[in-house]
């Protein structure tokens, strides 16, 4: 398939088993049984391990709470989406309508596919290759953590208290998916705003993503 050749050229990695790569870009709408979900689960863990180790090396004297916040800021769905977009993954994802001119690839799919791609590289090429792949793509993001980091929820809380004298309002909209791979949808609003929604693999991650999106909208005004 040309799509596999083009993707390997894009990421500069040649697969021994292209079936794994094909699985990594296949959405469940195209194939309910052989899609990227399990590879995404694996890739998420590989990404977390690689970035955790890098942060451990960069900040040997940092407190664990600070390291945890840095890690959360680097491996969330928004950052995976950013990296996925840098690879133009939406051009490679195979969905039920991928051959249609009306095909729209949602941000969550791009983000998930990015993690699945990491999982596929790990299975086919091993840890060192997947580590190099991650560090190359996350290098600038990791370097940005050298500045003082305040997580999105804290930033939004400070903004709300300063401007409205009350805390932001969060609500859990839904919790779906299997126990090993849950999806939480959370909304957040300020006194003068409507709810902004985000999805995460935990309630905490979803709240961070929602807060980050609301902050982004505030800054655009």
RARALIN-V429850 format. One record per run of one state. SS is the DSSP state (H for helix, E for strand, L for the rest). FROM is the first residue (numbers start at 1). TO is the last residue. If there is no record, write none. Layout:
ss = {SS:SS}
from = {FROM:FROM}
to = {TO:TO}
This chain:
ss = {L:H:L:H:L:E:L:H:L:H:L:H:L:H:L:E:L:H:L:H:L:H:L:E:L:H:L:E:L:E:L:H:L}
from = {1:2:12:18:25:26:27:37:59:64:76:77:87:89:92:94:95:107:126:127:145:152:165:169:177:179:182:183:190:196:201:203:221}
to = {1:11:17:24:25:26:36:58:63:75:76:86:88:91:93:94:106:125:126:144:151:164:168:176:178:181:182:189:195:200:202:220:221}
